[in-house]
Amino acid sequence: MPTLTFPHLLSAGRIGNLELRNRIFMCPMGSNLGEPDGACGDRIQSYFEARARGGTALVTVGSVSIGWPVGSGNAPNVAISEDRFIPGIAELANRVHSHGGKVALQLQHAGANAVNDIIAGRPMLVPSEPEPSESDMGSYLTKDEQTRIATPHQQEGARVAYREATRDDIQNVVRLFADAAARASRAGIDAVEIHGGHGYLISTFISPYRNRRTDEYGGSVENRSRLLVEVIEAIKDRVGADFPVWCRLDATEFFVDGGTRIEGARRTAQLAAEAGADAIHVSAHADPARAVGVTEGHATHTPCHFVDFAKTIKKAVAIPVIVPGRIEPEVGDKLIRDGDVDFISMGRKLIAEPELANKLGSGQVEAVRPCIYCYVCISSIFFRDRIRCAVNREAGREFEYAIVPTKEPKKIAVVGGGPAGMEFARVATLRGHTVTLFEREQNLGGTAVFASYAYEPNGRLVRYLANEMQSLDVDVRLGTAATPAELTRLAPDEIVVATGARREIPPIPGANQDHVFSGDELRTLITQDDNISEVRQKLSWSQRTMMGAGAIIGATSDAKRVRQLSRLWMPIGKRVVIVGGGLVGLELAEFLAARSRDVTILEEGANLGAEFAIVRRFRAMHELEKLGVRSLPSTSVLEIEENAVRTQHPDRGVELVRADNVILAVGTVPNSTLHESLLEAGTAAHLIGDAGGIGYLDGAIGEASELARRL
Ligand SMILES: Cc1cc2nc3c(=O)[nH]c(=O)nc-3n(C[C@H](O)[C@H](O)[C@H](O)COP(=O)(O)O)c2cc1C
């Protein structure tokens, strides 16, 4: 394969007078890494410094409060509302500059999303009193999650109230933005971005749905954009025309009838440019009452979701245009080459891989740790926790969590080549230990490989980790089961067991029939792996003939091929019932429904997908609903019959759900057999990942990374 280069993405660029070493920006992302009093401390400085060290042209501190605590969103975000915040911000600027990077602050007034106003019982500033709306989020959340999300609203004195901005309020807001920009400039910050999107104050003025004013700030797009224009002008007046200022704008408001649309956004962008804005950062918003809003709007699930909007805006203005939204480097390179946009802002990719730009520049594309779009990052923000990343345990902890060389190099045996085993081997090797990794299959990746058939980003993580094994020269022994005898021969100083999970057939009457498959059997069927002969017994004559004729996939663990070919044929009937609505059940349901199967998920508990981070769960449920999957929570299985599953629900009673095939996505238990036998033989061993307790990728990577740093 030819080495990928990114000549356009990595070429120098400029916004106004600001020179940028390449076209990769780090999106503004609220991280909750600020200090509790709004200060910019070592934790958040280290987080951004790591991305600057990694070659990012410009990092943006998201949602910096201009009036803290008034009009501010989340408790531990950074503030710039008083001079006392300047030293921390100046230190951040120094640390970013020391690596040749640039830094912007995204200035924010949270308006109708000012959680700190709710907590304090202050009314939130809005252009017009909002229409009441009912959120659908509750139906996807567990009781505990609902309580955690609602906590600020339940504190003593908290209340949700609004205040329609008077002219004085508006002037005050304009002054706060200008003061904030002046402080940023004094602190040595390179630019400011005005947050004009995502339902915060300025975007509610711009939105024709949220702004119903009849004064000069309401009505026409010019009037609705007036607050933004005044803010830009005031900043330019205060800090001088040379200080770069740009704004983030919603190109559209998804699911909002009568909301912002691209035609209006295009005009707002022109007005911003006329007022002196040096660039436009394109984004989108979606009705926040819709659980899927976050992944349809700014933290989009759809690759390149905002690119067409950005192209439209680029044609309407003469200033640079910045675009985010799941843009892969090769796509970004092409967009810049073709003059469609000027800069690519990357969010989740840079949380997962701070060294992204440097790695692209040095031709180490395979060494880029991928974001798996599991939404652990943004789900943490929902709970007001500090940001964290499922694949990069260092994210948000850079100040305390570096990989430090060991003083006592050891010989370590790792059993199991799934994500937990590989992440352990990676970190331990980097620390200077010598690792031998045993994997009984012929491929690395474990269950994550199967998970990648249903959810492609998981496969990227497996490839990244497998590539790390190779480049770090880890002694990987494929097709080798690490028996206690084998381990004794190796005589390691430490043994780490990462043998993953195994799936037990649950004691459901009828579960042993031929049309009932376990998750493992389904995998065998669609990949035709080594265990195929056993599962083939369960197929009909015609299904076996199809498989024999090679019409099915052909033995492969290439996820892309499996995904493509399984669209043509699978030995699975039209009506499928999946027993178990956990993470595995939901991913399988999406895989099968996308292949024209009528899928029903039966889940005994009250919630589906409880193991997913909440934002990923919202998205998964949305995708399933779109595909017509029927989800039946609180439904237990009484018996699997020949063509149906007999179920019981507390209200609906006993019901039959028709099924040609039944897939059992329950009964996943830790596979700790080896660990137990080692302990019985008096050999100490560490247990990580699903082998110690089912925690999926997030848990596996987390435990592996912690242990490798400790040993
Ligand atoms: C954890 C998280 C926090 C975010 N916070 C902000 C924010 O404070 N301000 C903002 O304008 N956008 C915010 N966003 C949206 C991002 O700036 C960006 O639009 C989004 O992540 C899409 O880019 P990506 O696909 O490269 O991640 C946030 C996104 C994430 C994932």
The ligand as a MOL file (V3000), in Angstrom:
LIG
                    3D

  0  0  0     0  0            999 V3000
M  V30 BEGIN CTAB
M  V30 COUNTS 31 33 0 0 0
M  V30 BEGIN ATOM
M  V30 1 C -16.8970 16.0060 24.5340 0
M  V30 2 C -17.3500 17.0620 23.5820 0
M  V30 3 C -17.5750 18.3530 24.0330 0
M  V30 4 C -17.9520 19.3500 23.1380 0
M  V30 5 N -18.0880 20.6370 23.5900 0
M  V30 6 C -18.2420 21.6400 22.7050 0
M  V30 7 C -18.1380 22.9910 23.1210 0
M  V30 8 O -17.9120 23.2850 24.2800 0
M  V30 9 N -18.2940 23.9440 22.1690 0
M  V30 10 C -18.5240 23.6480 20.8610 0
M  V30 11 O -18.6600 24.5560 20.0490 0
M  V30 12 N -18.6230 22.3790 20.4490 0
M  V30 13 C -18.4560 21.3670 21.3220 0
M  V30 14 N -18.4500 20.0680 20.8810 0
M  V30 15 C -18.5960 19.7930 19.4360 0
M  V30 16 C -17.2130 19.7430 18.7640 0
M  V30 17 O -16.6350 21.0030 18.7270 0
M  V30 18 C -17.2590 19.1890 17.3190 0
M  V30 19 O -18.1760 19.9210 16.5900 0
M  V30 20 C -17.6560 17.7260 17.2510 0
M  V30 21 O -16.9570 16.9590 18.1840 0
M  V30 22 C -17.5090 17.1850 15.8330 0
M  V30 23 O -16.1760 17.0520 15.4540 0
M  V30 24 P -15.4240 15.6210 15.4910 0
M  V30 25 O -16.2340 14.6740 14.6970 0
M  V30 26 O -14.0750 15.8620 14.8960 0
M  V30 27 O -15.3620 15.1930 16.9280 0
M  V30 28 C -18.1440 19.0470 21.7670 0
M  V30 29 C -17.9520 17.7290 21.3320 0
M  V30 30 C -17.5470 16.7550 22.2000 0
M  V30 31 C -17.3050 15.3650 21.6800 0
M  V30 END ATOM
M  V30 BEGIN BOND
M  V30 1 1 1 2
M  V30 2 1 2 3
M  V30 3 2 2 30
M  V30 4 2 3 4
M  V30 5 1 4 5
M  V30 6 1 4 28
M  V30 7 2 5 6
M  V30 8 1 6 7
M  V30 9 1 6 13
M  V30 10 2 7 8
M  V30 11 1 7 9
M  V30 12 1 9 10
M  V30 13 2 10 11
M  V30 14 1 10 12
M  V30 15 2 12 13
M  V30 16 1 13 14
M  V30 17 1 14 15
M  V30 18 1 14 28
M  V30 19 1 15 16
M  V30 20 1 16 17
M  V30 21 1 16 18
M  V30 22 1 18 19
M  V30 23 1 18 20
M  V30 24 1 20 21
M  V30 25 1 20 22
M  V30 26 1 22 23
M  V30 27 1 23 24
M  V30 28 2 24 25
M  V30 29 1 24 26
M  V30 30 1 24 27
M  V30 31 2 28 29
M  V30 32 1 29 30
M  V30 33 1 30 31
M  V30 END BOND
M  V30 END CTAB
M  END
